[in-house]
Amino acid sequence: MSASEKIERARRKHLIYSVIISSSDGEFFTGRLVNISSSGLKMVTKGKLFLGATYHLEISLPEETNGANNMSCTGKTVWCKRNISPENSSAGFEIIEIDETNKAILSELTKDFNY
């Protein structure tokens, strides 16, 4: 199963959180987290993302979760597409690196949903 298929099959929680995206070359831009699962996330941004690229993602949480106001991880872009609004793009990220503290936050964010 490909990384994209794994993300598509994982149960997700839909939400709108702010994300700061940084690339390895030091470029920063913002986006909105649309949904999240234990293995990946979907976001919308005006920034230019590249398929297969790796980004550091800093997600602002609307309320404190496990004692933190942010969650961070490293994600790899597994799909990108333009939205109906041409200035925005949607992208799917596979979470490829996350420490134990942020993994606990991710678990808390995704534990209470069923669909």
Secondary structure, DSSP 8 states (H G I E B T S, - for coil): --HHHHHHHS--EEEEEEEEEEETTS-EEEEEEEEE-SSEEEEEESS---TT-EEEEEEEEEEEETTEEEEEEEEEEEEEEE-SSTT-EEEEEEEEE--HHHHHHHHHHHTT---
